[in-house]
Amino acid sequence: MTDEFQKIEERIGVFFSDKNILKEALTHRSFLNENETWPVPHNERLEYLGDAVIELVVTEYLYRTYPEKQEGELTGLRAALVNYQMMATTAREISLEKSLFLSKGEAKDVGKARDVIIANAFEALVGAIYLDGGYEEAAKFVERILISHMREVVEQKLYKDPKSMLQEIIQEKERVTPTYRVLHESGPDHQKNFMVGVFAGERCIAEGSGTSKQEAESNAARAALETIG
């Protein structure tokens, strides 16, 4: 286990004085149900702490870097950088997913559920770095690993709502307003999944799925933006 933790530390570029706090950051609640003698708690408290640290680091960075932008624009940039999709993507870049302690059931999860688990673990890792090494160490990690995606956020305009972006483009190109239709629903009432199509007139541009109509519409709009370039 010591060798495994050393590999993790080498991958993320941070070395812990207290290895147990790293172990805690990587422990999902579900794992404890199958391993009652596990020596550390699950990572949700560290996730709570890490979320606050990330928000402060990113907010401070944006405040310093974009003096010309107003609060609304800065908030949009921050939201695009600290959402669960971006943090899951970032966590995968450092292979954090491979190091998580999950139950057998959770280990099989895919899609949004898996992304949320990985994003939460990333937040927990930042919380652990903060407790073990202090704010400066945590800030350096967040800037190096997460904030490095800011250029991508700005260039691809990920800070803009995809439905608003698509509407601007379609109205300019085709003089119509895109509409959204639920194509089908699946799953029980407490765990619905919606498939939505986005249309320009009667032409379906793209489809998207989600656990709510709003999420499915956003994903359809995002897919449409990719389709039309």
N, C-alpha and C positions, 0 to 999 in steps of 0.2 A: 504493500500500500504506500509505503514511503517513496518508493521509486516512481509509482504512478503519480503521486502528488508533485514530485520533482518535475516530471514531464509536463504536468499542467502548468506549473509555475514558469517553466521555460517557454511554453507556448504563449502565455499571456504577458510574459515579461515582468512579473511581479513575484517576489519571494516573501513568504509569510514567516513571521516569528512564531505565531501560533497556528499550527497546521489544523487544529480542530475547528478554527473559525472558517478555514477554507472548506473543510469537510461539511460543515453546517451549511455553507452557501450552496453546496452542490446537492444537498439532500432534499428531495421533494417529499411532501407530506405522505404521499401514497406509499413510499418506501418503508416508512415506520410501521405501517400496518402489517407488513410481512417480515419485519426485522425488529422485534420488540426490544432487543438488547442493544440496539444501535446506540453508541455513546454520545451522540449529539442530537439536538432537536432539529426539526425541519426548518427550512430557510425563509419562512414567511416574515418573521420579524426583521431579518436582514434585508429582505426585499423592500419592506416598508422604509427602512433607513436609506437604502441605496437609491430608491426612487427620489427621495428628497435631495440627496447629494447630487445625483445626475441633473435634476432640474436646476439646482443652484449653479453648478459648473457650466451648463449649457447657457443659462440666462446671463451669467457673467461674461462668457465668451461673446455672445451675441451683442451685448451692451457695448463691449469694447470694440468689436470688429465692425459694427454697422452703426456708426454715430448718426448717420443721416436717416435711418429708419425709425418710424414711430412705433408706438406700443403694439398696435394691431399687426403690423408686418412682422415684428419680432416674435410675437406670440404664434403667428402662423409658421414661421421658420422653426421655432422650438417644437411645436406640435408635430411637424413633419419629421423631426429628428428623433424624438423620444417616443414615438408610437411603437406598439408591440411588433409590428412588421419589421421596422428598421432595426430594432434591438435584437430581434431573432436573427435577422440577416447578419448583423455584426457579431453576435454570439457564435454563429456557425463559422464565421471566418477564423475564429480562434479555436474551433473544434470543441467548444464548450459542451455541445450536445453529447459528445462521446463520454464525457466525464460525469454526467448526472447520475445520481442514485434514484432510480424510479422503480415503481412496482412493475410486475410483468405486464399488467394491463395497460398502465400509462406508457410503457415503453413501446406499445404497438400503436399508440395514437398518431394520427397524421393530420395535416391541414392546420386549421386555425388553432385547435386545441393544443397541438404540439408546439406551434409557434408561441403561444401564450406561456406555456411552461418554460420554454427556452428563454424568452424575454424576461420572465420573472427571475429566472436563475441569473441572468446577466445583472439585473438590478441587485440581487442578493450578493453577487460577487463584488460589486462596487461598494455595497455596505460593508462587506468583510474587509476590503482593502482600506476603507476609511477607518474602521475600528483598529485594524492591525498596524497601519502605517501612517494614519493621519490624513487631513484634508488634501495637502499638497500631493501626496502619493496617489490618492483617489482621483484628483483633478488631472494629473498627468496621464493616468490610464484612460480616463474618459475622453480627454482631448486626442490622445493617440489612436484610440480604437473606435470611438463613436463619432466624435466631431470631425474626424477625417472625411466623413461622408457629407459634410456640409456643402462642398462644391457640387456634388451630385444633386443634392436637394435644390440648390439654386439654379443650376443649369437645366434640370428637368422640370423645374417649377413644381416640385412635389409638395411645396407649401400651399399650393392652390387646391381648392376643392375640385376633384376631377369632374364632377357634374357641371360646375360652373365653367371650367375650362372647355369641356366638350360643347356646351351650349354656345359659347362664344365662337368656336370654330365652325360648328354646323350652321349657325345663323349666318355667318359671314360667307361660307362656301355655298350653301344650298338654300338660304333664305327660309329655312323652316326651324322650328324649335324641336329638339329631340324629346321623345316621350319614352316612358318606361312601362313595360307590361310584365306581369308575373306569368311565366310560361308554365311552370308547374311547382307544386309543393310536395315535400316528402317528410317522413318522420312523424313521431308522435307530437301532440300539442306542446309538450314541455321541451321538445328538442327539434323544432321545425327547421327545415332547410328550404330556402327559396331559390328558384332559378328565374332570373329576370332578363329580359331582352331590352336593349335600347334601340329605338327606331328613329329613322329620319323619314318621315312620311310613312310608307308601308314597308320600307326596306329595313331589315334588321341588321344593324352594324356589328353588334357583338352581344355576348351573353356574359352574365356573372352570377355567382351563387353566394349565399351568405345565410347566417342564422337569423337575420331579420331582413325585411324588405329594403330598409335603408342601406344596410351593408351590401346586399346583393346589387342594388342600383349603383352604389359607388364602385363596386368591382366591375360591373358592366361598363360603366363610363371609363374606368381605367383601361379595360380591355379594348374599348373603342378607340381611345387615344393611341394605344399601341398599334392598332390596326391601320389607322389613318396617318400614323407617323407624326 
